[in-house]
Amino acid sequence: MHFLSLGDFSHKELRDLLDHASELKARPTAGGDALRGKTLALVFLKHSTRTRVSFEAGMHQLGGNAIYLSEDTSQLGRGETIADTVKTLSRYVDGIAARVFGHEQIEEIAQHAGVPVINGLTDFNHPCQILADLMTIEEHLGSLRGCRLAFYGAADNNIVNSFLHACPLFGVQLTVCSPPGQALNPVALAAARKAGENNAWEPRLTHDPAEAAADADVLYTDVWFSMHETPSEEGLAAYRPYQVNEALMARAPASALFMHCMPVHRGEEATDGVADSAQSVIFDEAENRLHAQKAVLLSLMG
Ligand code: CP
């Protein structure tokens, strides 16, 4: 059993993870030392602050430990294959959390691993982040069902794709507000339509920031370009109308939340005034990574 995509799970399975995460947050000792003697390997080919530290802290809190491997400090950086690395690690550890580039790399890791694998971000999706985000929305709004979430930024984005997997299951209405010419990821969109078959769930794609904000319960944004891309001035200019700033928040209901998976490129996709406002729940999202991932770790390795 792996945790590679929210699209692999039923509503009940994700509901159970969210409930367990909330219990672990309310009562931090609830997990006991269920992972005593167990080790998680963190194989990270990209930078990370939240994902790395929340997994390391989570393992420690559950009585286990974590070992971090980057490309620079392991033989991965000297050409050892992912398959050989993963087969070797599986002889030492009880789980692997990996942050990689292409989604096919996490699938390759899962194919060769003899232990559970957790997706710590790929170019396609970011399931741990969205599990924590669902938890955060529920904490602040009381319920996910009927929540109107407006995402600002790239339409084919790993955050959007994981929302496409989860929103149909939880009855969250998703609006994606992106520069003209962009489209939702066809694979994630097909999965969303299949998951939402019974309630005819459909996301909305718009290019009008004010229209998307008008009835939003949540305004969510992410960096405009992924961490290995170097944007051109023209590319940045296309996104500037989609910045979540004070003027855009004023078009939304006063009760609307501001969310961001972080790190925030302040002054680009969001202003300081919004990121640091009373409506911002970005640090709750970051904290909930810990609780949500502890629930995932216990479900896979407990
Ligand atoms: N949101 C997120 O995944 O943060 P890091 O890149 O710091 O892990």
py3Dmol code that shows the C-alpha trace and the ligand (Angstrom):
import py3Dmol

protein = """\
ATOM      1  CA  MET A   1       0.000   0.000   0.000  1.00  0.00           C
ATOM      2  CA  HIS A   2       1.396   3.375  -1.045  1.00  0.00           C
ATOM      3  CA  PHE A   3       0.277   7.020  -0.785  1.00  0.00           C
ATOM      4  CA  LEU A   4       0.956   8.359  -4.276  1.00  0.00           C
ATOM      5  CA  SER A   5      -2.236  10.163  -5.246  1.00  0.00           C
ATOM      6  CA  LEU A   6      -5.477  11.198  -3.535  1.00  0.00           C
ATOM      7  CA  GLY A   7      -7.152   9.748  -6.635  1.00  0.00           C
ATOM      8  CA  ASP A   8      -6.226   6.261  -5.404  1.00  0.00           C
ATOM      9  CA  PHE A   9      -8.426   6.599  -2.311  1.00  0.00           C
ATOM     10  CA  SER A  10     -12.152   6.531  -1.600  1.00  0.00           C
ATOM     11  CA  HIS A  11     -14.004   9.245   0.279  1.00  0.00           C
ATOM     12  CA  LYS A  12     -14.164   6.997   3.341  1.00  0.00           C
ATOM     13  CA  GLU A  13     -10.430   6.312   3.309  1.00  0.00           C
ATOM     14  CA  LEU A  14      -9.585  10.016   3.076  1.00  0.00           C
ATOM     15  CA  ARG A  15     -12.277  10.870   5.649  1.00  0.00           C
ATOM     16  CA  ASP A  16     -10.668   8.390   8.078  1.00  0.00           C
ATOM     17  CA  LEU A  17      -7.234   9.971   7.502  1.00  0.00           C
ATOM     18  CA  LEU A  18      -8.643  13.461   8.128  1.00  0.00           C
ATOM     19  CA  ASP A  19     -10.423  12.335  11.297  1.00  0.00           C
ATOM     20  CA  HIS A  20      -7.281  10.627  12.558  1.00  0.00           C
ATOM     21  CA  ALA A  21      -5.203  13.713  11.745  1.00  0.00           C
ATOM     22  CA  SER A  22      -7.611  15.897  13.744  1.00  0.00           C
ATOM     23  CA  GLU A  23      -7.416  13.485  16.662  1.00  0.00           C
ATOM     24  CA  LEU A  24      -3.599  13.558  16.531  1.00  0.00           C
ATOM     25  CA  LYS A  25      -3.692  17.356  16.514  1.00  0.00           C
ATOM     26  CA  ALA A  26      -6.098  17.570  19.449  1.00  0.00           C
ATOM     27  CA  ARG A  27      -4.190  14.974  21.453  1.00  0.00           C
ATOM     28  CA  PRO A  28      -0.547  14.852  20.288  1.00  0.00           C
ATOM     29  CA  THR A  29       0.146  11.722  22.361  1.00  0.00           C
ATOM     30  CA  ALA A  30      -2.703   9.831  20.636  1.00  0.00           C
ATOM     31  CA  GLY A  31      -0.248   8.133  18.287  1.00  0.00           C
ATOM     32  CA  GLY A  32       1.816   6.816  21.195  1.00  0.00           C
ATOM     33  CA  ASP A  33       5.056   5.240  20.013  1.00  0.00           C
ATOM     34  CA  ALA A  34       3.340   3.153  17.365  1.00  0.00           C
ATOM     35  CA  LEU A  35       6.335   3.510  15.020  1.00  0.00           C
ATOM     36  CA  ARG A  36       8.958   2.624  17.619  1.00  0.00           C
ATOM     37  CA  GLY A  37      11.932   0.954  15.939  1.00  0.00           C
ATOM     38  CA  LYS A  38      10.705   1.963  12.480  1.00  0.00           C
ATOM     39  CA  THR A  39      12.613   4.122  10.020  1.00  0.00           C
ATOM     40  CA  LEU A  40      11.417   6.326   7.176  1.00  0.00           C
ATOM     41  CA  ALA A  41      13.851   7.190   4.371  1.00  0.00           C
ATOM     42  CA  LEU A  42      13.317  10.615   2.827  1.00  0.00           C
ATOM     43  CA  VAL A  43      14.603  10.594  -0.760  1.00  0.00           C
ATOM     44  CA  PHE A  44      14.420  14.222  -1.878  1.00  0.00           C
ATOM     45  CA  LEU A  45      15.641  15.314  -5.300  1.00  0.00           C
ATOM     46  CA  LYS A  46      14.261  18.840  -4.741  1.00  0.00           C
ATOM     47  CA  HIS A  47      14.453  21.413  -1.969  1.00  0.00           C
ATOM     48  CA  SER A  48      11.977  21.258   0.912  1.00  0.00           C
ATOM     49  CA  THR A  49      11.352  22.839   4.296  1.00  0.00           C
ATOM     50  CA  ARG A  50       7.831  21.817   5.360  1.00  0.00           C
ATOM     51  CA  THR A  51       7.653  18.339   3.853  1.00  0.00           C
ATOM     52  CA  ARG A  52      11.060  17.250   5.109  1.00  0.00           C
ATOM     53  CA  VAL A  53      10.733  18.636   8.636  1.00  0.00           C
ATOM     54  CA  SER A  54       7.115  17.555   9.158  1.00  0.00           C
ATOM     55  CA  PHE A  55       7.987  13.982   8.164  1.00  0.00           C
ATOM     56  CA  GLU A  56      11.109  13.943  10.340  1.00  0.00           C
ATOM     57  CA  ALA A  57       9.271  15.457  13.330  1.00  0.00           C
ATOM     58  CA  GLY A  58       6.276  13.174  12.776  1.00  0.00           C
ATOM     59  CA  MET A  59       8.418  10.041  12.788  1.00  0.00           C
ATOM     60  CA  HIS A  60      10.193  11.227  15.940  1.00  0.00           C
ATOM     61  CA  GLN A  61       6.880  11.960  17.696  1.00  0.00           C
ATOM     62  CA  LEU A  62       5.623   8.462  16.856  1.00  0.00           C
ATOM     63  CA  GLY A  63       8.737   6.817  18.331  1.00  0.00           C
ATOM     64  CA  GLY A  64      10.532   6.141  15.049  1.00  0.00           C
ATOM     65  CA  ASN A  65      13.219   7.944  13.117  1.00  0.00           C
ATOM     66  CA  ALA A  66      13.882   9.352   9.664  1.00  0.00           C
ATOM     67  CA  ILE A  67      16.954   9.424   7.411  1.00  0.00           C
ATOM     68  CA  TYR A  68      17.249  12.186   4.800  1.00  0.00           C
ATOM     69  CA  LEU A  69      18.962  11.531   1.459  1.00  0.00           C
ATOM     70  CA  SER A  70      19.473  14.221  -1.166  1.00  0.00           C
ATOM     71  CA  GLU A  71      20.924  13.763  -4.618  1.00  0.00           C
ATOM     72  CA  ASP A  72      24.091  15.594  -3.486  1.00  0.00           C
ATOM     73  CA  THR A  73      24.761  13.362  -0.500  1.00  0.00           C
ATOM     74  CA  SER A  74      23.809   9.957  -1.909  1.00  0.00           C
ATOM     75  CA  GLN A  75      24.943   7.866  -4.860  1.00  0.00           C
ATOM     76  CA  LEU A  76      21.869   9.083  -6.761  1.00  0.00           C
ATOM     77  CA  GLY A  77      23.960  12.144  -7.590  1.00  0.00           C
ATOM     78  CA  ARG A  78      26.670   9.901  -9.062  1.00  0.00           C
ATOM     79  CA  GLY A  79      24.398   7.963 -11.363  1.00  0.00           C
ATOM     80  CA  GLU A  80      23.047   5.088  -9.249  1.00  0.00           C
ATOM     81  CA  THR A  81      19.592   4.275 -10.560  1.00  0.00           C
ATOM     82  CA  ILE A  82      16.381   4.956  -8.661  1.00  0.00           C
ATOM     83  CA  ALA A  83      15.554   1.239  -8.863  1.00  0.00           C
ATOM     84  CA  ASP A  84      18.850   0.129  -7.287  1.00  0.00           C
ATOM     85  CA  THR A  85      18.588   2.843  -4.634  1.00  0.00           C
ATOM     86  CA  VAL A  86      15.051   1.903  -3.673  1.00  0.00           C
ATOM     87  CA  LYS A  87      15.701  -1.836  -3.623  1.00  0.00           C
ATOM     88  CA  THR A  88      18.666  -1.195  -1.316  1.00  0.00           C
ATOM     89  CA  LEU A  89      16.767   1.182   0.985  1.00  0.00           C
ATOM     90  CA  SER A  90      13.955  -1.362   1.288  1.00  0.00           C
ATOM     91  CA  ARG A  91      16.429  -3.701   3.024  1.00  0.00           C
ATOM     92  CA  TYR A  92      17.009  -1.083   5.762  1.00  0.00           C
ATOM     93  CA  VAL A  93      13.868   0.963   6.270  1.00  0.00           C
ATOM     94  CA  ASP A  94      10.114   0.529   6.787  1.00  0.00           C
ATOM     95  CA  GLY A  95       8.887   3.300   4.479  1.00  0.00           C
ATOM     96  CA  ILE A  96      10.098   5.772   1.863  1.00  0.00           C
ATOM     97  CA  ALA A  97       8.857   9.329   1.353  1.00  0.00           C
ATOM     98  CA  ALA A  98      10.139  10.797  -1.903  1.00  0.00           C
ATOM     99  CA  ARG A  99      10.144  14.203  -3.587  1.00  0.00           C
ATOM    100  CA  VAL A 100      10.962  13.829  -7.257  1.00  0.00           C
ATOM    101  CA  PHE A 101      10.474  15.571 -10.604  1.00  0.00           C
ATOM    102  CA  GLY A 102       8.257  13.524 -12.926  1.00  0.00           C
ATOM    103  CA  HIS A 103       5.360  11.518 -11.553  1.00  0.00           C
ATOM    104  CA  GLU A 104       6.738   8.467 -13.343  1.00  0.00           C
ATOM    105  CA  GLN A 105       9.688   8.612 -10.905  1.00  0.00           C
ATOM    106  CA  ILE A 106       7.452   8.126  -7.844  1.00  0.00           C
ATOM    107  CA  GLU A 107       5.683   5.304  -9.686  1.00  0.00           C
ATOM    108  CA  GLU A 108       9.067   3.728 -10.415  1.00  0.00           C
ATOM    109  CA  ILE A 109      10.010   4.024  -6.738  1.00  0.00           C
ATOM    110  CA  ALA A 110       6.745   2.342  -5.705  1.00  0.00           C
ATOM    111  CA  GLN A 111       7.288  -0.392  -8.300  1.00  0.00           C
ATOM    112  CA  HIS A 112      10.697  -1.311  -6.888  1.00  0.00           C
ATOM    113  CA  ALA A 113      10.142  -0.648  -3.192  1.00  0.00           C
ATOM    114  CA  GLY A 114       9.483  -3.476  -0.793  1.00  0.00           C
ATOM    115  CA  VAL A 115       8.016  -0.969   1.680  1.00  0.00           C
ATOM    116  CA  PRO A 116       5.244   1.668   1.532  1.00  0.00           C
ATOM    117  CA  VAL A 117       6.041   4.787  -0.512  1.00  0.00           C
ATOM    118  CA  ILE A 118       4.687   8.282   0.170  1.00  0.00           C
ATOM    119  CA  ASN A 119       4.601  10.988  -2.492  1.00  0.00           C
ATOM    120  CA  GLY A 120       6.237  14.128  -1.078  1.00  0.00           C
ATOM    121  CA  LEU A 121       5.555  16.065  -4.330  1.00  0.00           C
ATOM    122  CA  THR A 122       5.905  15.393  -8.019  1.00  0.00           C
ATOM    123  CA  ASP A 123       5.411  17.678 -10.996  1.00  0.00           C
ATOM    124  CA  PHE A 124       1.923  16.144 -11.291  1.00  0.00           C
ATOM    125  CA  ASN A 125       0.555  16.212  -7.749  1.00  0.00           C
ATOM    126  CA  HIS A 126       1.080  16.916  -4.043  1.00  0.00           C
ATOM    127  CA  PRO A 127      -1.295  14.678  -2.054  1.00  0.00           C
ATOM    128  CA  CYS A 128       0.200  15.329   1.417  1.00  0.00           C
ATOM    129  CA  GLN A 129      -0.303  19.069   0.949  1.00  0.00           C
ATOM    130  CA  ILE A 130      -3.924  18.771  -0.096  1.00  0.00           C
ATOM    131  CA  LEU A 131      -4.758  16.377   2.747  1.00  0.00           C
ATOM    132  CA  ALA A 132      -3.467  19.056   5.147  1.00  0.00           C
ATOM    133  CA  ASP A 133      -5.353  21.751   3.242  1.00  0.00           C
ATOM    134  CA  LEU A 134      -8.660  19.886   3.452  1.00  0.00           C
ATOM    135  CA  MET A 135      -8.080  19.568   7.196  1.00  0.00           C
ATOM    136  CA  THR A 136      -7.372  23.316   7.430  1.00  0.00           C
ATOM    137  CA  ILE A 137     -10.483  24.305   5.480  1.00  0.00           C
ATOM    138  CA  GLU A 138     -12.640  22.045   7.624  1.00  0.00           C
ATOM    139  CA  GLU A 139     -11.169  23.508  10.814  1.00  0.00           C
ATOM    140  CA  HIS A 140     -11.934  27.065   9.743  1.00  0.00           C
ATOM    141  CA  LEU A 141     -15.199  26.663   7.841  1.00  0.00           C
ATOM    142  CA  GLY A 142     -16.681  23.730   9.753  1.00  0.00           C
ATOM    143  CA  SER A 143     -17.387  21.649   6.648  1.00  0.00           C
ATOM    144  CA  LEU A 144     -15.934  20.867   3.248  1.00  0.00           C
ATOM    145  CA  ARG A 145     -19.238  20.160   1.537  1.00  0.00           C
ATOM    146  CA  GLY A 146     -20.368  23.137  -0.523  1.00  0.00           C
ATOM    147  CA  CYS A 147     -17.143  25.060   0.095  1.00  0.00           C
ATOM    148  CA  ARG A 148     -16.217  27.310  -2.870  1.00  0.00           C
ATOM    149  CA  LEU A 149     -12.473  27.269  -3.480  1.00  0.00           C
ATOM    150  CA  ALA A 150     -10.897  29.651  -6.007  1.00  0.00           C
ATOM    151  CA  PHE A 151      -7.339  28.801  -7.072  1.00  0.00           C
ATOM    152  CA  TYR A 152      -5.207  31.517  -8.721  1.00  0.00           C
ATOM    153  CA  GLY A 153      -2.205  30.559 -10.820  1.00  0.00           C
ATOM    154  CA  ALA A 154      -1.165  27.898 -13.310  1.00  0.00           C
ATOM    155  CA  ALA A 155      -4.078  25.698 -14.366  1.00  0.00           C
ATOM    156  CA  ASP A 156      -1.925  22.581 -14.845  1.00  0.00           C
ATOM    157  CA  ASN A 157      -0.301  22.612 -11.441  1.00  0.00           C
ATOM    158  CA  ASN A 158       0.390  19.864  -8.880  1.00  0.00           C
ATOM    159  CA  ILE A 159      -1.787  21.587  -6.260  1.00  0.00           C
ATOM    160  CA  VAL A 160      -4.710  21.936  -8.689  1.00  0.00           C
ATOM    161  CA  ASN A 161      -4.316  18.315  -9.773  1.00  0.00           C
ATOM    162  CA  SER A 162      -4.548  17.039  -6.199  1.00  0.00           C
ATOM    163  CA  PHE A 163      -7.566  19.288  -5.607  1.00  0.00           C
ATOM    164  CA  LEU A 164      -9.104  17.750  -8.745  1.00  0.00           C
ATOM    165  CA  HIS A 165      -8.669  14.338  -7.101  1.00  0.00           C
ATOM    166  CA  ALA A 166     -10.145  15.370  -3.737  1.00  0.00           C
ATOM    167  CA  CYS A 167     -12.783  18.043  -4.393  1.00  0.00           C
ATOM    168  CA  PRO A 168     -15.340  15.773  -6.126  1.00  0.00           C
ATOM    169  CA  LEU A 169     -15.215  13.346  -3.184  1.00  0.00           C
ATOM    170  CA  PHE A 170     -15.839  16.054  -0.592  1.00  0.00           C
ATOM    171  CA  GLY A 171     -18.303  18.231  -2.528  1.00  0.00           C
ATOM    172  CA  VAL A 172     -15.883  21.179  -2.771  1.00  0.00           C
ATOM    173  CA  GLN A 173     -16.589  23.501  -5.721  1.00  0.00           C
ATOM    174  CA  LEU A 174     -13.309  24.267  -7.479  1.00  0.00           C
ATOM    175  CA  THR A 175     -12.723  27.336  -9.641  1.00  0.00           C
ATOM    176  CA  VAL A 176      -9.324  27.686 -11.312  1.00  0.00           C
ATOM    177  CA  CYS A 177      -8.453  31.228 -12.363  1.00  0.00           C
ATOM    178  CA  SER A 178      -5.535  31.288 -14.810  1.00  0.00           C
ATOM    179  CA  PRO A 179      -4.146  33.364 -17.673  1.00  0.00           C
ATOM    180  CA  PRO A 180      -5.872  32.798 -21.039  1.00  0.00           C
ATOM    181  CA  GLY A 181      -4.602  29.874 -23.069  1.00  0.00           C
ATOM    182  CA  GLN A 182      -4.141  27.522 -20.131  1.00  0.00           C
ATOM    183  CA  ALA A 183      -6.067  24.300 -19.586  1.00  0.00           C
ATOM    184  CA  LEU A 184      -6.534  21.885 -16.705  1.00  0.00           C
ATOM    185  CA  ASN A 185      -4.419  18.736 -16.757  1.00  0.00           C
ATOM    186  CA  PRO A 186      -6.437  16.247 -18.866  1.00  0.00           C
ATOM    187  CA  VAL A 187      -5.459  13.213 -16.746  1.00  0.00           C
ATOM    188  CA  ALA A 188      -6.436  14.880 -13.461  1.00  0.00           C
ATOM    189  CA  LEU A 189      -9.613  16.297 -15.016  1.00  0.00           C
ATOM    190  CA  ALA A 190     -10.687  12.869 -16.295  1.00  0.00           C
ATOM    191  CA  ALA A 191     -10.086  11.381 -12.834  1.00  0.00           C
ATOM    192  CA  ALA A 192     -12.127  14.183 -11.236  1.00  0.00           C
ATOM    193  CA  ARG A 193     -15.041  13.666 -13.592  1.00  0.00           C
ATOM    194  CA  LYS A 194     -14.974   9.924 -12.901  1.00  0.00           C
ATOM    195  CA  ALA A 195     -14.832  10.471  -9.124  1.00  0.00           C
ATOM    196  CA  GLY A 196     -17.688  12.965  -9.297  1.00  0.00           C
ATOM    197  CA  GLU A 197     -19.845  10.822 -11.579  1.00  0.00           C
ATOM    198  CA  ASN A 198     -22.748  10.557  -9.163  1.00  0.00           C
ATOM    199  CA  ASN A 199     -22.975  14.264  -8.368  1.00  0.00           C
ATOM    200  CA  ALA A 200     -21.950  15.472 -11.851  1.00  0.00           C
ATOM    201  CA  TRP A 201     -19.069  17.406 -10.324  1.00  0.00           C
ATOM    202  CA  GLU A 202     -17.319  19.814 -12.692  1.00  0.00           C
ATOM    203  CA  PRO A 203     -14.562  22.366 -12.031  1.00  0.00           C
ATOM    204  CA  ARG A 204     -14.814  25.886 -13.396  1.00  0.00           C
ATOM    205  CA  LEU A 205     -11.974  27.508 -15.381  1.00  0.00           C
ATOM    206  CA  THR A 206     -12.021  31.295 -15.661  1.00  0.00           C
ATOM    207  CA  HIS A 207      -9.660  34.105 -16.582  1.00  0.00           C
ATOM    208  CA  ASP A 208     -11.474  36.751 -14.515  1.00  0.00           C
ATOM    209  CA  PRO A 209      -9.964  37.134 -11.004  1.00  0.00           C
ATOM    210  CA  ALA A 210     -12.792  39.279  -9.595  1.00  0.00           C
ATOM    211  CA  GLU A 211     -15.475  36.902 -10.851  1.00  0.00           C
ATOM    212  CA  ALA A 212     -13.695  33.938  -9.236  1.00  0.00           C
ATOM    213  CA  ALA A 213     -13.410  35.830  -5.933  1.00  0.00           C
ATOM    214  CA  ALA A 214     -17.019  37.030  -5.808  1.00  0.00           C
ATOM    215  CA  ASP A 215     -18.484  34.032  -3.997  1.00  0.00           C
ATOM    216  CA  ALA A 216     -15.278  32.291  -2.825  1.00  0.00           C
ATOM    217  CA  ASP A 217     -14.925  30.853   0.665  1.00  0.00           C
ATOM    218  CA  VAL A 218     -11.216  30.272   0.013  1.00  0.00           C
ATOM    219  CA  LEU A 219      -8.746  32.107  -2.240  1.00  0.00           C
ATOM    220  CA  TYR A 220      -5.764  29.815  -2.781  1.00  0.00           C
ATOM    221  CA  THR A 221      -2.599  30.532  -4.707  1.00  0.00           C
ATOM    222  CA  ASP A 222       0.780  28.931  -5.354  1.00  0.00           C
ATOM    223  CA  VAL A 223       4.044  30.009  -6.949  1.00  0.00           C
ATOM    224  CA  TRP A 224       3.543  30.813 -10.621  1.00  0.00           C
ATOM    225  CA  PHE A 225       6.443  28.621 -11.741  1.00  0.00           C
ATOM    226  CA  SER A 226       7.777  25.397 -10.253  1.00  0.00           C
ATOM    227  CA  MET A 227      11.086  25.473  -8.399  1.00  0.00           C
ATOM    228  CA  HIS A 228      13.284  24.316 -11.300  1.00  0.00           C
ATOM    229  CA  GLU A 229      11.820  26.768 -13.843  1.00  0.00           C
ATOM    230  CA  THR A 230      13.349  30.189 -14.611  1.00  0.00           C
ATOM    231  CA  PRO A 231      10.503  32.467 -15.673  1.00  0.00           C
ATOM    232  CA  SER A 232      10.854  35.049 -18.420  1.00  0.00           C
ATOM    233  CA  GLU A 233       9.641  38.614 -17.906  1.00  0.00           C
ATOM    234  CA  GLU A 234       6.829  37.849 -20.371  1.00  0.00           C
ATOM    235  CA  GLY A 235       5.834  34.764 -18.348  1.00  0.00           C
ATOM    236  CA  LEU A 236       5.723  36.770 -15.116  1.00  0.00           C
ATOM    237  CA  ALA A 237       3.677  39.519 -16.784  1.00  0.00           C
ATOM    238  CA  ALA A 238       0.999  37.021 -17.832  1.00  0.00           C
ATOM    239  CA  TYR A 239       0.441  36.060 -14.187  1.00  0.00           C
ATOM    240  CA  ARG A 240       0.503  39.549 -12.607  1.00  0.00           C
ATOM    241  CA  PRO A 241      -3.272  40.128 -13.027  1.00  0.00           C
ATOM    242  CA  TYR A 242      -3.769  36.929 -10.965  1.00  0.00           C
ATOM    243  CA  GLN A 243      -1.887  38.138  -7.886  1.00  0.00           C
ATOM    244  CA  VAL A 244      -3.911  37.682  -4.690  1.00  0.00           C
ATOM    245  CA  ASN A 245      -3.679  41.177  -3.204  1.00  0.00           C
ATOM    246  CA  GLU A 246      -5.771  43.387  -0.945  1.00  0.00           C
ATOM    247  CA  ALA A 247      -7.903  44.628  -3.867  1.00  0.00           C
ATOM    248  CA  LEU A 248      -8.779  41.062  -4.897  1.00  0.00           C
ATOM    249  CA  MET A 249      -9.527  39.986  -1.310  1.00  0.00           C
ATOM    250  CA  ALA A 250     -11.902  42.984  -1.108  1.00  0.00           C
ATOM    251  CA  ARG A 251     -13.926  41.448  -3.985  1.00  0.00           C
ATOM    252  CA  ALA A 252     -14.449  38.259  -1.940  1.00  0.00           C
ATOM    253  CA  PRO A 253     -16.725  37.776   1.074  1.00  0.00           C
ATOM    254  CA  ALA A 254     -15.150  39.254   4.236  1.00  0.00           C
ATOM    255  CA  SER A 255     -15.108  35.761   5.761  1.00  0.00           C
ATOM    256  CA  ALA A 256     -12.999  34.276   2.930  1.00  0.00           C
ATOM    257  CA  LEU A 257      -9.759  32.521   3.854  1.00  0.00           C
ATOM    258  CA  PHE A 258      -6.426  33.049   2.143  1.00  0.00           C
ATOM    259  CA  MET A 259      -4.431  29.851   1.577  1.00  0.00           C
ATOM    260  CA  HIS A 260      -1.024  29.058   0.092  1.00  0.00           C
ATOM    261  CA  CYS A 261       0.944  25.818   0.265  1.00  0.00           C
ATOM    262  CA  MET A 262       4.185  27.844   0.819  1.00  0.00           C
ATOM    263  CA  PRO A 263       6.873  28.902   0.214  1.00  0.00           C
ATOM    264  CA  VAL A 264       5.284  32.252  -0.733  1.00  0.00           C
ATOM    265  CA  HIS A 265       7.009  34.401  -3.327  1.00  0.00           C
ATOM    266  CA  ARG A 266       5.900  37.582  -1.618  1.00  0.00           C
ATOM    267  CA  GLY A 267       5.123  40.359  -4.072  1.00  0.00           C
ATOM    268  CA  GLU A 268       4.499  37.887  -6.892  1.00  0.00           C
ATOM    269  CA  GLU A 269       1.498  35.561  -6.401  1.00  0.00           C
ATOM    270  CA  ALA A 270       0.511  37.176  -3.079  1.00  0.00           C
ATOM    271  CA  THR A 271       1.242  40.417  -1.271  1.00  0.00           C
ATOM    272  CA  ASP A 272       2.592  40.704   2.281  1.00  0.00           C
ATOM    273  CA  GLY A 273      -0.667  42.391   3.250  1.00  0.00           C
ATOM    274  CA  VAL A 274      -2.685  39.298   2.292  1.00  0.00           C
ATOM    275  CA  ALA A 275      -0.209  36.635   3.456  1.00  0.00           C
ATOM    276  CA  ASP A 276       0.030  38.282   6.891  1.00  0.00           C
ATOM    277  CA  SER A 277      -3.652  39.241   7.195  1.00  0.00           C
ATOM    278  CA  ALA A 278      -6.187  37.886   9.675  1.00  0.00           C
ATOM    279  CA  GLN A 279      -7.785  35.996   6.764  1.00  0.00           C
ATOM    280  CA  SER A 280      -4.553  34.105   6.057  1.00  0.00           C
ATOM    281  CA  VAL A 281      -4.323  30.525   7.361  1.00  0.00           C
ATOM    282  CA  ILE A 282      -1.025  29.655   5.695  1.00  0.00           C
ATOM    283  CA  PHE A 283       0.731  28.652   8.916  1.00  0.00           C
ATOM    284  CA  ASP A 284      -2.225  26.463   9.937  1.00  0.00           C
ATOM    285  CA  GLU A 285      -1.794  24.683   6.600  1.00  0.00           C
ATOM    286  CA  ALA A 286       1.920  24.257   7.304  1.00  0.00           C
ATOM    287  CA  GLU A 287       1.226  22.919  10.810  1.00  0.00           C
ATOM    288  CA  ASN A 288      -1.411  20.522   9.542  1.00  0.00           C
ATOM    289  CA  ARG A 289       1.164  18.894   7.269  1.00  0.00           C
ATOM    290  CA  LEU A 290       2.559  17.341  10.460  1.00  0.00           C
ATOM    291  CA  HIS A 291      -0.762  15.986  11.738  1.00  0.00           C
ATOM    292  CA  ALA A 292      -2.023  14.787   8.352  1.00  0.00           C
ATOM    293  CA  GLN A 293       1.249  13.019   7.551  1.00  0.00           C
ATOM    294  CA  LYS A 294       1.339  11.347  10.969  1.00  0.00           C
ATOM    295  CA  ALA A 295      -2.071   9.862  10.079  1.00  0.00           C
ATOM    296  CA  VAL A 296      -0.649   8.695   6.738  1.00  0.00           C
ATOM    297  CA  LEU A 297       2.467   7.223   8.387  1.00  0.00           C
ATOM    298  CA  LEU A 298       0.361   5.313  10.923  1.00  0.00           C
ATOM    299  CA  SER A 299      -1.942   3.974   8.205  1.00  0.00           C
ATOM    300  CA  LEU A 300       0.987   2.694   6.123  1.00  0.00           C
ATOM    301  CA  MET A 301       3.630   1.768   8.697  1.00  0.00           C
ATOM    302  CA  GLY A 302       1.728   1.275  11.982  1.00  0.00           C
TER     303      GLY A 302
END
"""
ligand_1 = """\
8
CP
N 4.437 23.077 0.652
C 5.553 22.356 0.616
O 5.609 21.219 0.097
O 6.610 22.949 1.259
P 8.143 22.526 1.085
O 8.490 22.701 -0.370
O 8.902 23.457 1.986
O 8.273 21.085 1.508
"""
view = py3Dmol.view(width=600, height=400)
view.addModel(protein, "pdb")
view.setStyle({"model": 0}, {"cartoon": {"style": "trace"}})
view.addModel(ligand_1, "xyz")
view.setStyle({"model": 1}, {"stick": {}})
view.zoomTo()
view.show()
